[in-house]
Amino acid sequence: MQYIPKLNYVSDEEVKKLHEYGVGLLESLGMKVEDPTIRDQLADNGCRIEGERVYFNPDFVGKVVKNQKSKVTLTCKASGKTIDMSLGKTFTHSTGGAPWIADMVTGKRRNGKLADLIDTIRLMNQLEQLDVPCALVYPSDVPSEITQLKQTAAMFEYSKKPIYGPGISLASNSKYIAELFKVYGGSDLAENPIGMVGISPESPLFMPKEITDTMRYVVTLGIPISVLAAPMGGLTSPLSVAGTVIQSHAEILGFSCIAYLMNPDCVLIYGSRTFFANMKNTQSILGLPETGISSALAVQLASSLGFMTDVYGLSCTSCALDEQAGYEKMINALLPSMAGATMITGIGSLASVMCCSLSQLVLDNEIMAMIRKAQRPFTIDEESLGLDGLEYVINDGESFLEQEHTVEALQNKEVFEPTIGFDSVWADWIATGEVPLTKRAGEAALAMIEEDEIIPQDPTITKEVNAILKAAEKELL
């Protein structure tokens, strides 16, 4: 018999009711859709149109939900690394787009640069618990008009894993990012995707034309998309966990219906980004336990419909690599992981994802290793319980140290072994110099970057990428 840990916040009946509420929002309150062509297409599918507001047909929504994909394989062609994502498995990706990075020398925050972005990619190549790297930092030394494009180009050039491109919000960048995907992935992107991107509807229940134009470039190619609905409780959604989750649900369903019109075969991932504000100053903070609770509830809801999920996560409000960062990240990643999230984000982030850190990447890698241990299923039988060994110890006076079961358990990592955390006694702590965890993490990060061997890029690809970047610069700068 096998036991797999699983967290359910509500009953199956309540999950069904939550979905009905979400569909009801789309039917009764509708979604503002600026693009008239899309409104006409939605009308052809039974939706009611009043001005720019679309009131969705529940039958059409149901058709789109049934069409969703529950698995996808991402491949990095340079290294051959594959990620087989599906319901029931949990993967990780770093946060994306932090404007600041913690300097490795001073420890102070500063604006991120392109060299920092490359360092984070090379470090993420070496982190065992980081499955799909994202563009962790916005490079301030790149013009903002082409930042997302340059991030994507750097990811493809240096990553040895399938990439999670930046959250795209500009159609002008989306056009060229799609070209980069074609250069690196070839013409079979839908069949053999080399990565994914994120695109966000706006809250509450709004699809600007800029976003639907952005969607067209990537949806039509079949590039997998995480639908990053990001309502903020108390500011752009109701100040309750359930209310914010339901609004996010409705926004993701509305986005999915529009994507279906563009390409019904495109893989969509349920990227619920449920945020909550400090109502004393109206600032979004990601260390609250409500982040993990709402993410876990969203996972339960989405999984019941067959959606793969992408949620926070290893996030924190803390602005330092300290105890607060540790306990906030653990609670907010553990809850959705135990609920069965397909992807957990936030790795490497600080200060509500406004800052990132090489050291924090290493620490989060360890946190995720512990969470994956907590997710590990139990096999309950006499062999797994070690009853033969117990019998030898009791009846024959043997010790557990010499039992075959003990050796096998160690080989199977029955007991967690940290890679960066201290795991001995006080005397050893003194003998090893009482080196703080943050210092060990920083040293490990720099060592891993040094160990990362850059894969030479095909000169033909380099030439094509340079041509795309030059064309973008000519058009956008």
PESUL-V850344 format. One record per residue. SS is DSSP state (A for helix, B for strand, O for the rest). PHI is phi as a letter, one per 40 degrees, with the letter a starting at -180 (none if undefined). BURIAL is + if it has 9 or more other ideal C-beta (glycine too) atoms within 8 Angstrom, else -. Layout:
ss	phi	burial
SS	PHI	BURIAL
SS	PHI	BURIAL
//
This chain:
ss	phi	burial
O	none	-
B	b	-
B	b	-
O	b	-
O	d	-
O	a	-
O	b	+
O	b	-
O	c	-
O	b	-
O	c	-
A	d	-
A	c	-
A	c	-
A	c	+
A	d	+
A	c	-
A	c	+
A	c	+
A	c	-
A	c	+
A	c	+
A	c	+
A	c	-
A	c	+
A	c	+
A	c	+
A	c	-
O	c	-
O	g	+
B	b	+
B	c	+
B	b	+
O	c	-
O	c	+
A	c	-
A	c	-
A	c	+
A	c	+
A	c	-
A	c	+
A	c	+
A	c	+
A	c	-
O	b	+
O	g	-
O	c	+
B	c	-
B	b	+
B	b	-
O	g	-
O	c	-
B	c	+
B	b	+
B	b	+
O	c	+
O	c	+
A	d	+
A	c	-
A	c	+
A	d	+
A	c	+
A	c	-
A	c	+
A	c	+
A	c	-
O	c	-
O	c	+
O	c	-
O	b	-
B	a	+
B	a	+
B	b	+
B	b	+
B	b	+
O	c	+
O	c	-
O	c	-
O	b	-
O	g	-
O	c	+
B	b	+
B	b	+
B	c	-
B	c	+
B	a	+
O	d	+
O	g	-
O	b	-
O	b	+
B	b	+
B	b	+
B	a	+
B	c	+
O	c	+
O	b	+
O	g	+
B	c	+
O	c	+
B	b	+
B	b	+
B	c	+
O	c	+
O	c	+
O	c	-
O	c	-
O	g	-
O	c	-
B	c	+
B	a	-
B	c	-
O	c	+
O	b	+
A	d	+
A	c	-
A	c	+
A	d	+
A	c	+
A	c	+
A	c	+
A	c	+
A	c	+
A	c	+
A	c	+
A	d	+
A	c	+
O	c	+
O	c	-
O	c	+
O	b	+
O	c	-
B	b	+
O	c	+
B	b	+
O	c	+
O	c	+
B	b	+
O	c	+
O	c	+
O	c	-
O	c	-
O	b	+
O	d	-
A	d	-
A	c	-
A	b	+
A	d	+
A	c	+
A	c	+
A	c	+
A	d	+
A	c	+
A	c	+
A	c	+
A	d	+
A	c	+
A	c	-
A	b	+
O	c	+
O	b	-
O	b	+
O	d	+
B	b	+
B	b	+
B	c	+
B	c	+
B	c	+
B	c	+
O	b	+
O	b	+
A	c	+
A	c	+
A	c	+
A	d	+
A	d	+
A	c	+
A	c	+
A	d	+
A	c	+
A	c	+
A	c	+
A	c	+
A	c	+
A	c	+
A	b	+
O	g	-
O	c	-
O	b	-
O	c	+
O	c	+
O	c	-
O	b	+
O	c	+
O	c	+
B	i	+
B	a	+
B	b	+
B	b	+
B	b	+
O	b	+
O	c	+
B	b	-
O	b	+
O	c	+
O	f	+
B	a	+
B	b	+
O	c	-
A	c	-
A	d	+
A	c	+
A	c	+
A	c	+
A	c	+
A	d	+
A	d	+
A	c	+
A	c	+
A	c	+
O	c	-
O	c	+
O	g	+
O	c	+
B	d	+
B	b	+
B	c	+
B	c	+
O	c	+
O	c	+
O	b	+
O	c	+
B	b	+
B	d	+
O	g	+
O	b	-
O	b	-
B	a	+
O	d	-
O	c	+
O	a	-
A	c	+
A	c	-
A	c	+
A	c	+
A	c	+
A	c	+
A	c	+
A	d	+
A	d	+
A	c	+
A	c	+
A	c	+
A	c	+
A	c	+
A	d	+
A	c	+
A	c	+
A	c	+
A	c	+
A	d	+
A	c	+
A	c	+
O	a	+
O	c	-
O	c	-
O	c	+
O	c	+
B	b	+
B	b	+
B	c	+
O	c	+
O	c	+
O	b	+
O	c	+
B	b	+
B	b	+
B	b	+
B	c	-
O	c	-
O	c	-
O	b	-
O	f	-
B	c	-
B	c	+
B	b	+
O	b	+
O	c	+
O	c	-
A	c	-
A	c	+
A	c	+
A	c	+
A	c	+
A	c	+
A	c	+
A	c	+
A	c	+
A	c	+
A	c	+
A	c	+
A	c	+
A	c	+
A	c	+
A	c	+
O	c	+
O	g	+
O	c	+
O	c	+
B	b	+
B	a	+
B	b	+
B	c	+
O	i	+
O	c	+
O	b	+
O	a	+
O	c	+
O	d	+
O	c	-
O	b	-
O	c	+
O	b	-
A	c	-
A	c	+
A	d	+
A	c	+
A	c	-
A	c	+
A	c	+
A	c	+
A	c	+
A	c	+
A	c	+
A	c	+
A	c	+
A	c	+
A	c	+
A	c	+
A	c	+
O	h	+
O	d	+
O	c	+
B	b	+
B	b	+
B	b	+
B	h	+
B	d	+
O	g	+
B	c	+
B	b	+
O	f	+
O	f	+
O	g	+
O	c	-
B	b	+
B	b	+
O	a	+
A	c	+
A	c	+
A	c	+
A	d	+
A	c	+
A	c	+
A	c	+
A	d	+
A	c	+
A	d	+
A	c	+
A	c	+
A	c	+
A	c	+
A	c	+
A	c	+
A	c	+
A	c	+
O	c	-
O	c	-
B	c	-
B	b	-
O	b	-
O	a	-
A	c	-
A	c	-
A	c	-
A	c	-
O	g	+
A	c	-
A	c	+
A	c	+
A	c	-
A	c	-
A	c	+
A	c	+
A	c	-
A	c	-
A	b	-
O	g	-
O	c	-
O	b	-
A	c	-
A	c	-
A	c	-
O	c	+
A	d	-
A	c	+
A	c	+
A	c	-
A	c	-
A	c	+
A	c	+
A	c	-
O	c	-
O	f	-
O	c	-
O	b	-
O	c	-
O	b	-
O	c	+
O	c	-
O	b	+
O	c	-
O	c	-
O	b	-
O	b	-
O	b	-
A	d	-
A	c	-
A	c	-
A	c	+
A	c	-
A	c	-
O	c	-
O	g	-
O	f	-
O	c	-
O	c	-
A	d	+
A	c	+
A	c	-
A	c	+
A	c	+
A	c	+
A	c	-
A	c	+
A	c	+
A	c	+
A	c	-
A	c	+
A	c	+
A	c	-
A	c	-
O	c	+
O	c	-
O	c	-
O	c	-
O	d	-
O	c	-
O	d	-
A	d	-
A	c	-
A	c	+
A	d	+
A	c	-
A	c	+
A	c	+
A	c	-
A	c	-
A	c	+
A	c	+
A	c	-
A	c	+
A	c	+
A	c	+
A	c	-
A	c	-
A	b	+
O	c	-
//
